[in-house]
Amino acid sequence: MISEELAAAISRAASAALLRIGKIYQDQGWLHHALSPYLKIVAYYPESAEAPAAVDGVVTIAGIFEGKRQFYMAVSVYDRLERAARFRCWNGHQASPEGDIL
């Protein structure tokens, strides 16, 4: 078992790395690829310092789709953001947004 201090350091490093990966993908124009790391931050590290920037990244990507008049894609991005924000774990098991253990 690892200490709480080590677990917190790992979480900080993971969320920072995910944010950097998302930004790199977004800067390259790979919007679909950028969504995954951003959404992982929202789901797994919602209290992290990187969470607001990750949400901003997702909203920016949705806005890009809106600007291209790809409204179905924008709605899909917002839906994924909502599901990530509602994600939670229970006793080490993944749970769906509705609370069902997966």
C-alpha positions in Angstrom: 0.0 0.0 0.0 1.3 3.4 -0.9 1.1 6.4 1.4 -1.5 9.2 0.9 1.3 11.6 0.1 2.7 9.4 -2.7 -0.8 8.8 -4.1 -1.4 12.6 -4.1 1.9 13.2 -5.9 1.0 10.5 -8.5 -2.4 12.1 -9.1 -0.9 15.5 -9.5 1.7 14.2 -12.0 -1.0 12.2 -13.9 -3.4 15.1 -14.3 -0.6 17.4 -15.3 0.6 15.0 -17.9 -2.9 14.4 -19.3 -3.5 18.1 -19.6 -0.2 18.5 -21.5 -1.1 15.7 -23.9 -4.6 17.1 -24.5 -3.1 20.6 -25.3 -0.6 19.1 -27.7 -3.3 17.2 -29.5 -5.5 20.3 -29.6 -2.6 22.5 -30.9 -2.0 19.9 -33.7 -5.7 20.1 -34.6 -6.4 16.5 -33.5 -9.6 17.4 -31.6 -10.9 13.9 -31.2 -7.6 12.8 -29.7 -7.5 15.8 -27.4 -10.9 14.9 -25.8 -9.8 11.7 -24.2 -7.1 13.1 -21.9 -9.2 16.1 -21.0 -12.2 13.9 -20.2 -10.0 11.6 -18.1 -9.0 14.6 -15.9 -12.6 15.6 -15.4 -13.6 12.0 -14.5 -10.6 10.8 -12.4 -9.1 14.1 -11.1 -12.0 16.5 -10.7 -10.4 18.3 -7.8 -7.1 18.8 -9.5 -5.6 22.1 -10.4 -5.9 21.0 -14.1 -9.6 20.2 -14.0 -10.8 23.7 -15.0 -8.3 23.9 -17.9 -9.5 20.4 -19.0 -13.1 21.6 -19.0 -12.1 24.7 -20.9 -10.4 22.5 -23.5 -13.5 20.4 -24.0 -15.7 23.4 -24.2 -13.3 25.0 -26.7 -13.4 21.9 -28.9 -17.2 21.8 -28.8 -17.1 25.5 -29.8 -14.9 24.6 -32.8 -17.4 22.1 -33.9 -20.2 24.6 -33.5 -18.2 27.1 -35.6 -17.9 24.5 -38.3 -21.7 24.0 -38.1 -21.1 20.4 -37.0 -23.7 20.7 -34.3 -24.1 16.9 -33.8 -20.4 16.7 -32.9 -20.7 19.7 -30.5 -23.6 18.0 -28.7 -21.7 14.8 -28.5 -18.7 16.6 -27.0 -20.9 18.2 -24.4 -22.6 14.9 -23.6 -19.2 13.3 -23.1 -18.2 16.1 -20.8 -21.4 15.6 -18.7 -20.8 11.9 -18.4 -17.2 12.4 -17.4 -18.2 14.9 -14.7 -20.7 12.5 -13.3 -18.3 9.6 -13.3 -17.4 8.1 -9.9 -15.9 5.0 -8.4 -17.3 2.8 -5.6 -15.0 0.5 -3.6 -12.5 0.4 -6.3 -15.0 -0.5 -9.0 -15.9 1.7 -11.9 -19.5 3.0 -11.8 -21.6 4.4 -14.6 -23.0 7.9 -14.4 -26.2 6.3 -13.3 -24.4 4.6 -10.4 -24.5 1.1 -11.8 -21.3 -0.9 -10.9 -19.5 -1.9 -14.1 
